[in-house]
Amino acid sequence: MTAAEDGFGRGAGRGPEGPIGLDTLVRLQRRRPAAEALRRLPMPEGMTVPLGCDAVAVPDRLGPLVVPRLPRLGCVYADGTHWWWIVPADSDHALRWPAPAHYAPGALVTSTARLIHRPDGTIPYTPPIPLYLALCRATGTPPDWSRAVSA
C-alpha cells in the first residue's frame, strides 16, 4: 500500500477532482437550507418570570384533553398545530416528557403562536408536575417513576 492509498500521504483528502477550495465550501454553505429562526413566546404585559421560563408543546388535538386535568392553567399559546404551556425553567430536569410532547428550553419556538389563555395575576406558569401527569394520562404513557426498574 502506498502513502496515497492509506490516506496519510500527499493525496489524502482529495477527491477525483482534486482538493475542495474555500470558495466551493462557502458556496455549499450558502446553499444549505436556513434553519428556522427561533422566537421566544412573548409574555403578556405585567407578567413576570421569576423562575425563568420554558415551554411544553403538544399537538393541538391533545390540548383540550389536558386542560380539565390541571389545577391551575398558566399562559397557553396555540400556533395552529400545537398548544404551548409556559412552565418554570428546567422543568425537564430528570424528567422525560411523554411523546409526542416537545420541551422547548427558553420557550423558543419556530412558529408564531397566539395567546389563548392568560391566568389572573402576574405569574405565567402552569405547574409542571400536574401538566406532566395530565400529558401522561392523555397519551396513555405511564409516568417515569412508575415504570419497572431492572437491576
Summary of the structure (lengths in Angstrom):
residues: 151
radius of gyration: 23.4
end to end distance: 49.5
largest distance: 75.4
contacts: 364
relative contact order: 0.20
helix: 23%
strand: 19%
